[in-house]
Amino acid sequence: MIKIENLHKSFGKLEVLKGIDLEVKKGEIVVIIGSSGTGKSTLLRCLNYLEKPEEGKITIGDITVDAKTCDKKQVNELRKHSAMIFQNYNLFLNKNVLQNVMEPLVTAKKMNKNEAEKVAKHYLEQVGMSDKLKQYPATLSGGQQQRVAIARSLAVQPNVLLFDEPTSALDPEWVLEVLEVIRDLAKQHFTMIIVTHEMQFAKEVASRVIFMEKGVVVEEGTPEEVLENPKNSRTRAFLRLEKRKEDFKIVHSMNYEEMIPMFIEAGLEMEPNEKRPSGLLECYELIDNNTGKRVGGASLAYTCDEYVIKTVAIEKAYQGKGLGTDLVKTIMQDAKERGAKRIYLNAKVPEFYKTLGFTIVSHDEAPDISTCHLCHRYHNGCDSEIMMKDL
């Protein structure tokens, strides 16, 4: 049905796909998982030649295209056999729902408008959008727009549906309705390749799960094999991170005073009435999604022309789960987006921060930081270390 052989794709000097081999049988649902930047979306885009690979063969149905010898006619034939559903819908804003689904039928399939309208209405009914035919994309929710995009792809009757993180741009309330549409397609045995971060959904619908990292397939198998009993250590590390994302969230706020009891409970030496740090930019509250409880937190300040991570703490019952790493990485990314070239902190456990790339600096190397109260107990016998990381 679908065969990918030795597929390579680079952007400049960065090799994104490093010799991918993959076969997908008719009616099979293959779910691809992995961290951002691992080549998952690029693989889908190469499948229908939205991105042209440098090397490799792609077969869909009875059409085979070799990257090194293909011409435009062969590529156009290959594209007729697949349809891609993007994370940002890609609807025509100046056309209503019915017109959006009719468009590829009229332009690519060369149907007359009456026939195209009949087909479009059929598939819009299948995705639950038959009551929105005359509405325009701007009047629809994200979930409704994605359902229209799915109907448009179904209407051209492709051999395979390619879903590129179809729920990633949706508000949480619209995710379930889109996943339900895809579940219905799975029951009808449509051939699908789906890139997603929805692990529970992958368990439910996938025939096979593939974990990609750094442009290669690291592990593949049934959902039970890959998601519940992974053999590769890299797969296990990725799934632990995804589990943390399901169970915990980081909320941005300025609620420093409200976080003080949690800081004290986590073991920081603070006074209950302590004031917020000078130059406070943002607080980061770590919330347990199961209980709604604040179980950790930190803050970012800008003082004496330097960015400083302050008061990082995780409640003792939640330590050892990687949450501190997630918290610090989030703050570093935010600081970088604000324009920070380096970032400082005061560490009582320097070994932990060394694993994140921080190095110890002397007080002479960071005199402004110490005198600007990176740790206001520095002159009161605090035994912590000043640490720095280039961003």
TILO-788298 format. One record per residue (C-alpha): x, y, z. Coordinates in steps of 0.1 Angstrom, whole numbers. Layout:
N
ATOM     u     v     w
ATOM     X     Y     Z
...
# end
This chain:
391
ATOM     u     v     w
ATOM     0     0     0
ATOM    26    25    11
ATOM    64    20    11
ATOM    91    44    20
ATOM   127    34    12
ATOM   159    51    25
ATOM   143    86    27
ATOM   167   114    33
ATOM   158   151    38
ATOM   180   180    49
ATOM   175   217    54
ATOM   208   233    47
ATOM   234   214    67
ATOM   208   200    91
ATOM   198   164    81
ATOM   163   160    94
ATOM   155   125    79
ATOM   183   100    79
ATOM   173    70    58
ATOM   137    63    69
ATOM   123    29    58
ATOM    86    23    65
ATOM    57     2    51
ATOM    20     8    58
ATOM    -6   -18    48
ATOM   -41    -9    36
ATOM   -64    -1    65
ATOM   -35     2    89
ATOM   -33    32   113
ATOM     3    42   120
ATOM     9    68   148
ATOM    42    85   149
ATOM    54   100   182
ATOM    85   119   193
ATOM    97   152   206
ATOM    94   184   185
ATOM   121   187   158
ATOM   126   149   153
ATOM   114   149   117
ATOM    79   136   122
ATOM    61   164   103
ATOM    89   165    77
ATOM    83   128    70
ATOM    46   135    63
ATOM    54   165    41
ATOM    79   144    21
ATOM    52   117    16
ATOM    32   140    -6
ATOM    62   160   -18
ATOM    53   192    -1
ATOM    90   188     8
ATOM   112   172   -18
ATOM   136   146    -3
ATOM   172   144   -15
ATOM   171   107   -17
ATOM   147    78   -14
ATOM   117    61   -30
ATOM    80    66   -20
ATOM    53    42   -32
ATOM    16    49   -27
ATOM    -7    24   -44
ATOM     7    18   -79
ATOM    28    50   -80
ATOM    65    50   -72
ATOM    85    82   -71
ATOM   123    82   -68
ATOM   136   115   -54
ATOM   167   114   -77
ATOM   149   109  -110
ATOM   113   121  -105
ATOM    96   147  -127
ATOM    66   170  -120
ATOM    41   146  -136
ATOM    51   117  -113
ATOM    49   140   -83
ATOM    14   152   -92
ATOM     3   115   -97
ATOM    17   106   -63
ATOM    -1   136   -46
ATOM   -35   123   -59
ATOM   -31    92   -37
ATOM   -28   111    -4
ATOM   -44   139    15
ATOM   -29   159    43
ATOM   -47   174    73
ATOM   -26   202    88
ATOM   -25   215   124
ATOM   -36   250   112
ATOM   -65   238    90
ATOM   -54   256    57
ATOM   -90   265    48
ATOM   -98   293    23
ATOM  -110   322    44
ATOM  -130   337    15
ATOM  -150   305     8
ATOM  -177   290    29
ATOM  -177   255    44
ATOM  -193   239    13
ATOM  -171   257   -11
ATOM  -139   247     8
ATOM  -147   210     4
ATOM  -158   214   -32
ATOM  -126   232   -42
ATOM  -103   202   -48
ATOM  -131   182   -64
ATOM  -136   209   -90
ATOM  -100   220   -96
ATOM   -81   187   -91
ATOM  -107   160   -98
ATOM  -124   180  -126
ATOM  -159   173  -113
ATOM  -188   194  -124
ATOM  -202   216   -96
ATOM  -234   196   -91
ATOM  -215   164   -86
ATOM  -189   181   -64
ATOM  -216   196   -42
ATOM  -232   162   -37
ATOM  -199   146   -27
ATOM  -189   175    -4
ATOM  -222   174    14
ATOM  -218   137    20
ATOM  -185   141    37
ATOM  -195   171    57
ATOM  -224   151    70
ATOM  -199   124    80
ATOM  -179   148   101
ATOM  -210   164   117
ATOM  -208   197    98
ATOM  -238   195    75
ATOM  -256   223    94
ATOM  -227   248    87
ATOM  -225   247    49
ATOM  -229   284    43
ATOM  -207   296    72
ATOM  -172   309    67
ATOM  -141   297    86
ATOM  -138   328   107
ATOM  -172   321   123
ATOM  -162   285   132
ATOM  -144   271   163
ATOM  -110   255   158
ATOM  -126   221   162
ATOM  -152   228   135
ATOM  -125   242   111
ATOM  -105   210   116
ATOM  -135   189   108
ATOM  -141   208    76
ATOM  -104   202    67
ATOM  -109   164    73
ATOM  -141   164    52
ATOM  -121   181    24
ATOM   -94   154    25
ATOM  -120   126    26
ATOM  -138   140    -4
ATOM  -109   134   -28
ATOM  -109    97   -17
ATOM   -72    93   -11
ATOM   -54    60    -5
ATOM   -40    74    27
ATOM   -48   103    51
ATOM   -18   121    66
ATOM   -26   139    99
ATOM     1   164   111
ATOM    -7   170   148
ATOM   -44   177   140
ATOM   -52   188   176
ATOM   -21   208   185
ATOM   -36   242   175
ATOM   -69   235   192
ATOM   -82   247   226
ATOM   -87   218   250
ATOM  -125   218   246
ATOM  -122   212   208
ATOM   -96   184   209
ATOM  -121   157   219
ATOM  -145   164   190
ATOM  -117   161   164
ATOM  -103   130   179
ATOM  -138   115   179
ATOM  -140   121   141
ATOM  -106   103   136
ATOM  -118    74   158
ATOM  -148    70   135
ATOM  -125    69   105
ATOM  -104    43   122
ATOM  -136    21   127
ATOM  -141    25    89
ATOM  -106    11    83
ATOM   -92    42    65
ATOM   -55    40    60
ATOM   -39    68    82
ATOM    -6    80    93
ATOM   -10   103   123
ATOM    16   125   140
ATOM     3   133   175
ATOM    12   139   211
ATOM   -21   124   223
ATOM    -8    92   239
ATOM   -41    79   251
ATOM   -56    84   217
ATOM   -26    66   201
ATOM   -33    36   224
ATOM   -69    35   213
ATOM   -67    38   175
ATOM   -32    28   164
ATOM   -24    -5   146
ATOM    13     4   151
ATOM    32    31   169
ATOM    65    45   157
ATOM    89    65   180
ATOM   112    88   161
ATOM   142   107   174
ATOM   168   128   156
ATOM   156   118   121
ATOM   155    80   126
ATOM   130    54   137
ATOM   141    43   172
ATOM   114    18   180
ATOM    81     5   165
ATOM    55   -20   174
ATOM    19   -24   187
ATOM     6     3   211
ATOM    11   -21   239
ATOM    47   -28   229
ATOM    58     8   224
ATOM    36    28   248
ATOM    34     3   277
ATOM    65   -18   275
ATOM    91     1   254
ATOM   125   -17   250
ATOM   145    14   241
ATOM   157    37   268
ATOM   151    68   246
ATOM   115    58   241
ATOM   111    53   279
ATOM   125    88   286
ATOM   102   104   260
ATOM    71    87   275
ATOM    80    97   310
ATOM    82   133   298
ATOM    48   130   281
ATOM    33   115   312
ATOM    45   145   332
ATOM    29   168   307
ATOM    -4   150   312
ATOM    -2   151   350
ATOM    12   185   355
ATOM    11   220   340
ATOM    31   252   345
ATOM    10   283   350
ATOM    24   318   345
ATOM    15   343   372
ATOM    26   371   395
ATOM    14   354   426
ATOM    47   354   444
ATOM    33   360   479
ATOM     8   332   475
ATOM    36   308   466
ATOM    56   315   498
ATOM    39   288   519
ATOM    47   262   493
ATOM    83   274   491
ATOM    86   270   529
ATOM    70   235   528
ATOM    94   225   501
ATOM   123   234   524
ATOM   134   269   513
ATOM   146   292   541
ATOM   120   320   538
ATOM    99   341   561
ATOM    61   339   557
ATOM    58   376   551
ATOM    88   378   527
ATOM    84   404   499
ATOM    87   396   462
ATOM   122   398   446
ATOM   134   430   431
ATOM   128   431   394
ATOM   103   402   394
ATOM    92   394   358
ATOM    72   362   361
ATOM    62   335   385
ATOM    59   298   374
ATOM    34   277   393
ATOM    36   239   389
ATOM     1   225   392
ATOM    -9   189   398
ATOM   -37   184   372
ATOM   -52   155   392
ATOM   -57   176   424
ATOM   -55   212   412
ATOM   -29   217   439
ATOM     2   240   435
ATOM    31   216   441
ATOM    61   236   429
ATOM    72   269   416
ATOM    99   293   407
ATOM   103   329   395
ATOM   123   349   370
ATOM   137   383   378
ATOM   157   410   360
ATOM   181   428   383
ATOM   214   447   377
ATOM   211   440   340
ATOM   210   402   344
ATOM   183   376   342
ATOM   181   355   374
ATOM   161   324   383
ATOM   149   326   419
ATOM   132   304   444
ATOM   130   271   426
ATOM   112   246   447
ATOM    92   213   444
ATOM    73   199   473
ATOM    91   169   488
ATOM    64   144   478
ATOM    68   154   442
ATOM   106   155   440
ATOM   125   130   419
ATOM   100   130   390
ATOM   118   154   367
ATOM    95   183   374
ATOM   124   206   385
ATOM   141   200   352
ATOM   109   209   333
ATOM   104   240   354
ATOM   140   253   349
ATOM   139   246   312
ATOM   107   265   308
ATOM   122   295   326
ATOM   153   294   305
ATOM   133   293   273
ATOM   112   323   284
ATOM   143   342   294
ATOM   159   335   260
ATOM   127   347   242
ATOM   130   379   263
ATOM   165   384   249
ATOM   186   369   276
ATOM   221   358   265
ATOM   229   342   299
ATOM   211   335   331
ATOM   221   332   368
ATOM   208   314   398
ATOM   218   306   434
ATOM   220   269   439
ATOM   220   248   471
ATOM   222   217   450
ATOM   247   226   423
ATOM   250   190   410
ATOM   214   192   398
ATOM   220   224   378
ATOM   252   211   363
ATOM   231   185   345
ATOM   212   214   329
ATOM   245   230   317
ATOM   250   255   345
ATOM   285   262   358
ATOM   297   276   391
ATOM   310   311   390
ATOM   329   329   418
ATOM   315   359   436
ATOM   343   379   420
ATOM   331   368   385
ATOM   296   379   393
ATOM   299   408   417
ATOM   268   426   406
ATOM   247   396   410
ATOM   258   390   446
ATOM   255   426   457
ATOM   221   428   440
ATOM   208   400   462
ATOM   208   370   439
ATOM   206   354   473
ATOM   199   380   500
ATOM   213   357   526
ATOM   247   355   509
ATOM   263   377   536
ATOM   245   357   563
ATOM   264   324   558
ATOM   244   309   530
ATOM   263   279   517
ATOM   248   279   482
ATOM   267   285   449
ATOM   262   312   422
ATOM   258   295   389
ATOM   255   307   353
ATOM   245   293   319
ATOM   248   308   285
ATOM   216   307   265
# end
